Amino acid sequence: MAADKSTPAQPMTVVETKQSRPNTSIGELFGELSNQITALIRGEIELTKVKATALLKKAGAGGILLAGAGVFALYLLGWIFHTIELALATAMAEWAASLITTGILLLIVVILGAIGALLLKKGMEDKPDPQVNMKLNVAAAKKGLEK
């Protein structure tokens, strides 16, 4: 049940206009303008919803991986102190095993952190910005009213 990400969301209603209006009254024109503005606002709201959903999905995965990296970082801290303790108390062989374990945990933390940060950065690229589209739509409406 995956959504097709290649096509943008379509507006809920389509308002058709007439180019030549010799006998069109002002009331009909304002009614048509009202319908167009309503359809425009609904379309912008729908587009913002779709973009926000995509943002949350991508950022959520990055956040989960960063949380995993945080958990492993806590384990790493425990192993560092354990390694220091063994290094001070015993001979080379016992702390060497602890040092290897610490290195493995450090590698896991680095990998999870890097992947999580990358996914979080990718998720932020789809941040919705409805103001840009609304400004373009208002400019188009003003241009249309000038004719």
Backbone hydrogen bonds, N-H to C=O, Kabsch-Sander energy under -0.5 kcal/mol:
donor,donor_aa,acceptor,acceptor_aa,energy
5,K,3,A,-0.8
7,T,4,D,-0.5
15,V,13,T,-0.5
16,E,14,V,-0.6
21,R,19,Q,-0.5
24,T,21,R,-0.8
29,L,25,S,-2.0
30,F,26,I,-2.6
31,G,27,G,-2.2
32,E,28,E,-2.4
33,L,29,L,-2.6
34,S,30,F,-2.6
35,N,31,G,-2.1
36,Q,32,E,-2.4
37,I,33,L,-2.6
38,T,34,S,-2.3
39,A,35,N,-2.4
40,L,36,Q,-2.4
41,I,37,I,-2.6
42,R,38,T,-2.4
43,G,39,A,-2.3
44,E,40,L,-2.2
45,I,41,I,-2.3
46,E,42,R,-2.3
47,L,43,G,-2.4
48,T,44,E,-2.3
49,K,45,I,-2.1
50,V,46,E,-2.2
51,K,47,L,-2.4
52,A,48,T,-2.5
53,T,49,K,-2.2
54,A,50,V,-2.0
55,L,51,K,-2.2
56,L,52,A,-2.4
57,K,53,T,-2.0
58,K,54,A,-2.1
59,A,55,L,-2.7
60,G,56,L,-2.0
61,A,57,K,-1.5
62,G,58,K,-1.6
63,G,59,A,-2.4
64,I,60,G,-2.2
65,L,61,A,-2.0
66,L,62,G,-2.2
67,A,63,G,-2.1
68,G,64,I,-2.2
69,A,65,L,-2.3
70,G,66,L,-2.0
71,V,67,A,-2.1
72,F,68,G,-2.4
73,A,69,A,-1.9
74,L,70,G,-1.7
75,Y,71,V,-1.9
76,L,72,F,-2.6
77,L,73,A,-2.2
78,G,74,L,-2.0
79,W,75,Y,-2.4
80,I,76,L,-2.5
81,F,77,L,-2.0
82,H,78,G,-2.1
83,T,79,W,-2.8
84,I,80,I,-2.4
85,E,81,F,-2.3
86,L,82,H,-2.5
87,A,83,T,-2.7
88,L,84,I,-2.1
89,A,85,E,-1.8
90,T,86,L,-2.3
95,W,91,A,-1.1
96,A,92,M,-1.6
97,A,93,A,-1.3
98,S,94,E,-1.4
99,L,95,W,-2.5
100,I,96,A,-2.1
101,T,97,A,-2.0
102,T,98,S,-2.3
103,G,99,L,-2.2
104,I,100,I,-2.1
105,L,101,T,-2.3
106,L,102,T,-2.3
107,L,103,G,-2.1
108,I,104,I,-2.1
109,V,105,L,-2.4
110,V,106,L,-2.3
111,I,107,L,-2.4
112,L,108,I,-2.7
113,G,109,V,-2.5
114,A,110,V,-2.3
115,I,111,I,-2.4
116,G,112,L,-2.6
117,A,113,G,-2.4
118,L,114,A,-2.0
119,L,115,I,-2.4
120,L,116,G,-2.3
121,K,117,A,-2.2
122,K,118,L,-2.4
123,G,119,L,-2.2
124,M,120,L,-1.4
125,E,121,K,-0.6
125,E,122,K,-1.0
126,D,123,G,-0.9
127,K,124,M,-1.2
132,V,129,D,-0.8
133,N,129,D,-0.8
134,M,130,P,-2.2
135,K,131,Q,-2.3
136,L,132,V,-1.9
137,N,133,N,-2.4
138,V,134,M,-2.6
139,A,135,K,-2.3
140,A,136,L,-2.1
141,A,137,N,-2.3
142,K,138,V,-2.5
143,K,139,A,-2.2
144,G,140,A,-2.2
145,L,141,A,-2.0
146,E,142,K,-1.2
147,K,143,K,-0.6
147,K,144,G,-0.6
